[in-house]
Amino acid sequence: MYNIAIIDDETEILEIIYNKIKHIFNNEGITPIFTCLNNPQQLEMNKYYDILFLDIDMPSIDGINLAQTYLQKHNNTIIIFITNKYDLVFNAFSVHPYDFIKKEDLDVGLILPIKHLISKLNKENKIISIRDKNNIININCKDIVYCESYGHKCYIHTINNTIETTKYKLSNIESIINSPDFYMINQSYLVHWKYVTQIENKNVIIKNKTNLLISKRRLKESLASYQKYIMRNL
């Protein structure tokens, strides 16, 4: 279930945008939870939204500053600007928006970006099932920080906890995840590039300050994989 906020200070346009976005999602078999606001100051900064559809030019606070403030707490939220002020578009790149859509082109302009976005979100929200002894554990791939092989066990480190399994090799887990956002930097570590802050002196540095060593023979390929991830997510 996706949480979506749509913000535009013009009430009539806000309703039009809402109806069109809702229609596209419904046609894809998805029923998001929508929050529609004609006052940007009413956006709850502590509430997580998967997507924010924002007007850029609003009187109390413009959409760019609103996005900057919101992303400080929720940096995974996707920003899409819907605007007729295209002279302001270049100012918006600081928040790395997913797309810009012209208000006068809503009927056509919304369809492809939303369909591409649904495909992206479906991949990011892939659920894998890991079996160990008599238990089956479902894990959202986007929550996996890295996987570790040690002895005869594998450890899946997520943002919430660590899951231990004796049923899989690290290569098995890599195949199950099956995503270019993950890479095996050596025979003991499979990292999720999403949580990597930098690569320095043959070390992958994770957001939680964990350092993982890249093997010499996989250094070139690891750097290339990370660069491709960065380019895909600009």
C-alpha positions, 0 to 999 in steps of 0.5 A, a space after each residue: 500500500 502506497 502513501 501519496 501526498 498531493 500538494 497544490 494551493 489551487 483547490 480546483 487544480 488539486 482535485 483534478 490532479 488527484 482524480 487523474 493520479 488515482 485513475 492511473 494507479 487504479 488502472 494498474 490495480 493499485 489503491 494508494 492512500 491519498 492525502 490532498 493539501 491546498 496548504 503546504 504548511 499542513 504537510 506532516 513532516 513526521 509522516 512518511 509518504 512514498 511519493 510527494 506530488 508538489 506544485 513548485 510555485 506556492 505562496 506560503 512556501 515553494 515546493 522546492 523548499 518544502 521538499 528539501 525540508 521533508 527529505 531531511 527526515 524521509 530521504 527515500 520519498 520520491 518527489 514529482 513536481 507538477 508545475 506551470 512555472 518551468 522557469 523554476 525547474 532548474 532550481 529544483 534539481 537540488 532535491 533530485 526529483 523523479 520527474 517534472 510534469 506540466 499542468 497543461 499536459 496532465 492527461 498525457 504527462 502523468 501516465 508514463 512517469 507513474 507507470 515507470 514509477 510503479 514498476 520501480 516501486 514494485 522492484 524495490 518492494 520485492 519480498 523474499 522468503 527465507 527458510 530456516 529449520 521450521 520457520 519461513 521469514 519474509 523479508 523486504 529487499 529494500 530493508 536489507 543492508 548487507 548479507 554476511 557468510 560466516 562459518 556455516 551460517 548466513 546472516 541477513 542484516 536488515 535495518 531492523 534486525 539480523 536474521 540467521 540461517 543455515 539453509 543457504 549459501 551467500 550465492 543462494 541469497 544473491 540469486 534469490 534477491 536477484 537485483 543489480 542494487 546488490 553486489 558480492 564484494 567478496 566471498 563473505 559479503 553481499 552489500 546493498 548499494 542503497 546503504 553505502 555512503 562511500 568506498 574508500 581504500 578498498 572498504 565499503 562504508 555502510 551508513 551505520 559506520 560498518 566497514 566491509 573489505 572488497 576483495 582485490 579481484 572484485 574491486 574493479 567490478 565492485 566500483 563499476 557496479 556501485 557507479 551504475 547504481 549511482 547513475 540509475 538513482 540520480 
